[in-house]
Amino acid sequence: MCGNNQLRLTNSISSSNLKQSQPTCFHLHQVLVFPRQKKPRKQPQDLRNNGRKSAKTLTYIKENFVSVMGSLDKSSGSEVVTIDVIQAKSLLQSGYGYIDVRTVEEYKKGHVDAEKILNIPYMFNTPEGRVKNPEFLKQVSSFCKEDDLLVVGCQSGVRSLYATADLLTIGFKNVSNMGGGYLAWVDNGFPLKMEEPVKVEDKHKEEL
């Protein structure tokens, strides 16, 4: 490219001025060959647009997750206490009650061996996916008092975390979440049982 420019320039000037044209060619050589063009940066407006899209997406995910799983609202002034399965086993042996919030199908395949145990699902399986049990709090309250000593567990510790938080918001005071859930209980080789769970309907039949 520099050679073509030099030829074009020397044809238009006299030989006496050739020395002046050479620096000009050298200057053109620097400008045309070496400098690199930087990629254009996104304008602030583009960044703001992308930010709004991300915020909307995160808001959508958060709202739907909370609507299904429940809320960790701390308006009750109590925070969820999560204990490991070793601590949970010790508490159950000392007289704590255990609420298994898994589905009935999961419960039937095996559950924690505890003297006081209830199976009250926090969620149900449906063709559209899992949905929260709208009667969960009412059902727990029909079996347990607010000052009862309780451990809440599920399959891996997620559902029980939200179930525990919900129980705290309605006034339960001594409720702990079992971290790791049934899977951690099995991994530690703790005793299991496979039997029919105590259902809410059974309690009402006994009262009649």
ZALUM-875700 format. One record per residue (C-alpha): residue number from 0; residue in one letter; y, x, z. Coordinates in Angstrom, 2 decimals. Each point is the difference from the previous one (the first is absolute). Example, Ala and Ser with C-alpha at 12.3 -4.5 7.8 and 13.67 -1.06 7.14 Angstrom:
2
SITE   resi   resn         Y         X         Z
SITE      0      A     -4.50     12.30      7.80
SITE      1      S      3.44      1.37     -0.66
END
This chain:
208
SITE   resi   resn         Y         X         Z
SITE      0      M      0.00      0.00      0.00
SITE      1      C      2.36      2.86      0.76
SITE      2      G     -0.73      1.60     -3.35
SITE      3      N      0.98     -3.15     -1.92
SITE      4      N      3.21     -0.33      1.97
SITE      5      Q      0.84      3.64     -0.61
SITE      6      L     -0.49     -0.44     -3.74
SITE      7      R      2.20     -3.04     -0.05
SITE      8      L      2.75      1.74      1.94
SITE      9      T      0.02      3.30     -1.94
SITE     10      N      0.31     -1.84     -3.31
SITE     11      S      3.23     -1.56      1.18
SITE     12      I      1.77      3.09      1.35
SITE     13      S      1.04      3.37     -1.40
SITE     14      S     -1.92      3.18      0.65
SITE     15      S      2.97      1.35      1.99
SITE     16      N     -0.49     -2.72      2.55
SITE     17      L     -3.76      0.42      0.19
SITE     18      K      0.21      1.59      3.46
SITE     19      Q      1.74     -3.12      1.30
SITE     20      S     -2.70     -2.25     -1.44
SITE     21      Q     -2.82      1.83      1.71
SITE     22      P      1.02     -0.95      3.55
SITE     23      T      0.40     -3.52     -1.28
SITE     24      C     -3.56      0.09     -1.29
SITE     25      F     -1.18      1.47      3.29
SITE     26      H      1.78     -2.79      1.82
SITE     27      L     -1.66     -2.57     -2.21
SITE     28      H     -3.32      1.70      0.60
SITE     29      Q      0.44     -0.42      3.74
SITE     30      V      1.04     -3.62     -0.22
SITE     31      L     -2.55     -1.14     -2.55
SITE     32      V     -3.11      1.82      1.20
SITE     33      F     -0.05      0.79      3.70
SITE     34      P      1.54     -2.87      1.95
SITE     35      R     -2.46     -2.76      0.93
SITE     36      Q      0.96     -3.60      0.17
SITE     37      K     -0.66     -1.60      3.37
SITE     38      K     -1.78     -3.33      0.15
SITE     39      P      2.40     -2.82      0.75
SITE     40      R     -0.13     -1.16      3.58
SITE     41      K     -0.44     -3.60      0.96
SITE     42      Q      3.26     -1.68      0.62
SITE     43      P      0.64     -1.41      3.47
SITE     44      Q     -0.35     -3.50     -1.42
SITE     45      D     -3.52      0.80     -1.22
SITE     46      L     -0.95      1.35      3.41
SITE     47      R      1.38     -3.08      1.70
SITE     48      N     -1.97     -2.25     -2.33
SITE     49      N     -3.23      1.86      0.73
SITE     50      G      0.74     -0.20      3.70
SITE     51      R      0.41     -3.75     -0.15
SITE     52      K     -3.32     -0.42     -1.81
SITE     53      S     -1.80      2.12      2.58
SITE     54      A      1.60     -1.91      2.86
SITE     55      K     -1.06     -3.32     -1.48
SITE     56      T     -3.55      1.21     -0.45
SITE     57      L     -0.22      1.30      3.56
SITE     58      T      1.50     -3.22      1.34
SITE     59      Y     -2.55     -2.08     -1.92
SITE     60      I     -2.92      2.06      1.32
SITE     61      K      1.31     -0.09      3.56
SITE     62      E      0.62     -3.76      0.01
SITE     63      N     -3.44     -0.79     -1.41
SITE     64      F     -1.77      2.44      2.31
SITE     65      V      1.70     -1.44      3.06
SITE     66      S     -0.67     -3.58     -1.08
SITE     67      V     -3.73      0.73     -0.21
SITE     68      M     -0.56      2.42      2.84
SITE     69      G      2.51     -1.18      2.56
SITE     70      S      3.04      1.69      1.44
SITE     71      L      0.40      2.85      2.46
SITE     72      D      3.05     -1.70      1.47
SITE     73      K      0.94      1.64      3.29
SITE     74      S      2.20     -2.84      1.16
SITE     75      S     -2.46     -0.56      2.84
SITE     76      G      0.98      3.41      1.38
SITE     77      S     -3.62      1.22     -0.13
SITE     78      E     -1.47      2.54     -2.39
SITE     79      V     -3.58      0.10     -1.18
SITE     80      V     -2.18      2.38      2.01
SITE     81      T     -2.78      1.54     -2.09
SITE     82      I     -2.98      1.60      1.74
SITE     83      D     -2.99      1.84     -1.45
SITE     84      V     -3.54     -1.37      0.12
SITE     85      I     -0.93      2.20      2.97
SITE     86      Q      2.79     -1.51      2.08
SITE     87      A     -0.87     -3.47     -1.32
SITE     88      K     -3.62      0.40      1.03
SITE     89      S      1.07      0.97      3.50
SITE     90      L      2.32     -3.00      0.29
SITE     91      L     -2.68     -2.41     -1.24
SITE     92      Q     -2.44      1.35      2.56
SITE     93      S      2.60     -0.56      2.73
SITE     94      G      0.33     -3.70     -0.85
SITE     95      Y      2.44     -0.26     -2.90
SITE     96      G     -0.65     -2.67     -2.60
SITE     97      Y     -0.41      0.90     -3.67
SITE     98      I      1.44     -2.02     -2.89
SITE     99      D     -1.58      0.82     -3.34
SITE    100      V      2.49     -1.13     -2.66
SITE    101      R     -2.24      0.68     -2.99
SITE    102      T     -1.45     -2.75     -2.16
SITE    103      V     -3.13     -1.80      1.14
SITE    104      E     -1.93      1.68     -2.82
SITE    105      E      1.01      3.45      1.25
SITE    106      Y     -0.79     -0.95      3.58
SITE    107      K     -3.53     -1.16     -0.85
SITE    108      K     -0.81      3.39     -1.56
SITE    109      G      0.60      1.67      3.35
SITE    110      H      2.57      0.14      2.77
SITE    111      V      1.00      1.82      3.15
SITE    112      D     -2.38     -0.52      2.91
SITE    113      A      2.24     -1.50      2.67
SITE    114      E     -0.65     -2.46      2.80
SITE    115      K      3.11     -2.06     -0.74
SITE    116      I      0.45     -0.28     -3.75
SITE    117      L      1.62     -2.51     -2.36
SITE    118      N      0.09     -0.09     -3.77
SITE    119      I      3.27     -1.56     -1.13
SITE    120      P      0.85      1.09     -3.56
SITE    121      Y      3.55      1.16     -0.60
SITE    122      M     -0.51     -0.47     -3.75
SITE    123      F     -2.29     -1.97     -2.28
SITE    124      N     -1.53      1.00     -3.32
SITE    125      T      0.98     -2.28     -2.89
SITE    126      P     -0.43      0.21     -3.80
SITE    127      E      3.64      1.14     -0.16
SITE    128      G     -0.53      2.67      2.68
SITE    129      R      0.46      0.13      3.75
SITE    130      V      2.37     -2.44      1.65
SITE    131      K      1.17     -0.11      3.59
SITE    132      N     -1.65     -2.48      2.34
SITE    133      P      2.84     -2.42      0.86
SITE    134      E     -1.80     -1.11      3.17
SITE    135      F     -0.71      3.48      1.34
SITE    136      L      2.46     -0.03      2.90
SITE    137      K     -0.89     -3.55      0.96
SITE    138      Q     -3.69      0.81      0.02
SITE    139      V      0.43      3.13      2.12
SITE    140      S      2.17     -1.94      2.45
SITE    141      S     -2.71     -2.64      0.35
SITE    142      F     -2.43      2.65      1.25
SITE    143      C      2.23      2.52      1.75
SITE    144      K      2.88      0.04      2.43
SITE    145      E      3.14      2.07     -0.48
SITE    146      D     -0.88      2.31      2.89
SITE    147      D     -3.62      0.59     -1.09
SITE    148      L     -1.06      3.62     -0.59
SITE    149      L     -0.88      0.25     -3.68
SITE    150      V     -0.97      2.51     -2.68
SITE    151      V      0.47     -1.09     -3.62
SITE    152      G     -2.07      1.56     -2.77
SITE    153      C     -0.82     -0.43     -3.68
SITE    154      Q     -1.79      2.05     -2.66
SITE    155      S      2.33      3.00     -0.15
SITE    156      G      2.95     -0.76      2.28
SITE    157      V      2.51     -1.55     -2.40
SITE    158      R     -0.48     -3.74      0.50
SITE    159      S     -0.37      0.49      3.74
SITE    160      L      3.33      1.85      0.08
SITE    161      Y      1.84     -3.01     -1.42
SITE    162      A     -2.05     -2.46      2.04
SITE    163      T      0.93      1.89      3.18
SITE    164      A      3.67     -0.01     -0.98
SITE    165      D     -0.11     -3.77     -0.58
SITE    166      L     -1.63     -0.57      3.39
SITE    167      L      2.70      2.04      1.71
SITE    168      T      2.72     -2.11     -1.61
SITE    169      I     -1.36     -3.18      1.58
SITE    170      G     -0.23      1.44      3.48
SITE    171      F     -3.33      1.82      0.37
SITE    172      K      0.61      2.94      2.30
SITE    173      N     -3.17      2.06      0.21
SITE    174      V     -1.19      0.33     -3.59
SITE    175      S     -1.05      3.30     -1.61
SITE    176      N     -0.89      0.77     -3.60
SITE    177      M     -3.22      1.96     -0.58
SITE    178      G      0.89      2.72     -2.49
SITE    179      G     -2.65      0.72     -2.63
SITE    180      G     -1.65     -3.37      0.57
SITE    181      Y     -3.69     -0.75     -0.39
SITE    182      L     -0.50      2.92     -2.39
SITE    183      A      1.13      2.50      2.64
SITE    184      W     -2.15     -1.76      2.59
SITE    185      V     -3.06      0.46     -2.24
SITE    186      D      0.89      3.62     -0.80
SITE    187      N     -0.04      0.76      3.74
SITE    188      G     -3.47     -1.47      0.37
SITE    189      F      1.07     -2.69      2.45
SITE    190      P     -2.25     -3.07      0.55
SITE    191      L      0.06     -2.82     -2.55
SITE    192      K     -1.14     -3.59     -0.18
SITE    193      M     -0.82     -2.37     -2.84
SITE    194      E      0.16     -3.63      0.96
SITE    195      E      1.88     -3.22     -0.59
SITE    196      P      3.58      0.11      1.26
SITE    197      V      1.49     -2.40      2.50
SITE    198      K      2.01     -2.43     -2.09
SITE    199      V      3.01     -2.07      0.94
SITE    200      E     -1.92     -3.21     -0.67
SITE    201      D     -2.66      0.97      2.56
SITE    202      K      2.58      0.11      2.78
SITE    203      H      1.26     -3.48     -0.81
SITE    204      K     -3.54     -1.40     -0.08
SITE    205      E     -0.67      1.39      3.46
SITE    206      E      3.13     -1.68      1.34
SITE    207      L     -1.03     -3.45     -1.34
END
